[in-house]
């Protein structure tokens, strides 16, 4: 089994992340090959919380121009983690 820090990279602080945080949900950047069971275990181990549900989504990297060449941003995987009522993840800014 992989370490929890290899699965969960960081808690994303974005407009969507702030909006869903009011419903005991958090947006987390995870490893692209991680599954829901691994994500649940890693979040519970890292932040000492009880996870009720995990929803995942993949974001494909955009093509960007770098001077005369074309470059591509890397693909990402995000997870929306629902916590038990009243629990929080402390986000360091």
C-alpha positions in Angstrom: 0.0 0.0 0.0 1.2 3.5 -0.9 1.8 6.2 1.7 -1.1 8.6 2.1 1.1 11.6 1.0 1.5 9.9 -2.4 -2.2 9.7 -2.9 -3.5 13.0 -1.6 -1.4 15.9 -3.0 -3.2 18.9 -1.5 -6.6 20.4 -0.7 -7.6 22.7 -3.5 -8.6 26.3 -2.6 -10.8 27.5 -5.5 -14.2 29.1 -5.9 -15.8 25.7 -6.3 -13.9 24.4 -3.3 -15.1 27.3 -1.1 -18.7 26.8 -2.3 -18.9 23.1 -1.5 -17.0 23.6 1.9 -20.3 24.9 3.3 -21.8 21.4 2.8 -19.0 19.5 4.7 -17.3 18.7 1.3 -13.7 19.4 0.3 -12.0 19.4 -3.1 -8.7 17.4 -3.1 -6.0 17.0 -5.7 -5.1 13.3 -5.9 -2.8 11.0 -7.8 -4.2 10.1 -11.3 -4.1 6.4 -10.6 -5.7 6.5 -7.2 -9.1 4.9 -6.7 -11.9 5.9 -4.3 -10.9 3.4 -1.6 -7.3 4.6 -1.5 -8.5 8.3 -1.4 -10.8 7.6 1.5 -8.1 5.9 3.5 -5.5 8.6 2.8 -7.8 11.5 3.7 -8.9 9.8 6.9 -5.2 9.1 7.8 -3.8 12.5 7.0 -6.6 14.7 8.5 -8.1 12.6 11.2 -11.7 12.9 9.9 -14.5 10.4 9.0 -15.2 10.3 5.2 -18.7 9.5 4.1 -18.3 9.6 0.3 -15.7 10.2 -2.4 -16.6 11.4 -5.9 -13.8 11.7 -8.5 -13.3 13.5 -11.7 -10.5 13.7 -14.3 -9.4 16.9 -16.0 -7.5 16.7 -19.2 -4.6 19.1 -19.7 -5.1 22.1 -22.0 -2.9 22.8 -25.0 -0.9 26.0 -24.6 1.5 28.0 -26.7 5.0 28.4 -25.4 6.6 30.9 -27.8 6.7 29.2 -31.2 6.0 25.7 -29.8 3.0 24.0 -28.4 3.0 22.6 -24.9 0.4 20.7 -22.9 -0.5 20.9 -19.2 -0.6 17.7 -17.4 -3.8 15.8 -16.7 -5.2 16.0 -13.2 -7.6 14.0 -11.0 -9.7 15.7 -8.4 -11.8 14.2 -5.6 -14.8 15.7 -3.8 -14.7 14.3 -0.3 -17.8 14.4 1.9 -17.1 14.4 5.6 -19.2 13.5 8.6 -21.4 16.3 10.0 -19.4 18.9 11.9 -15.9 17.7 10.8 -13.4 20.0 9.1 -10.1 19.9 7.3 -7.8 22.6 8.4 -6.3 24.2 5.2 -3.0 26.0 5.6 -2.7 29.0 3.4 
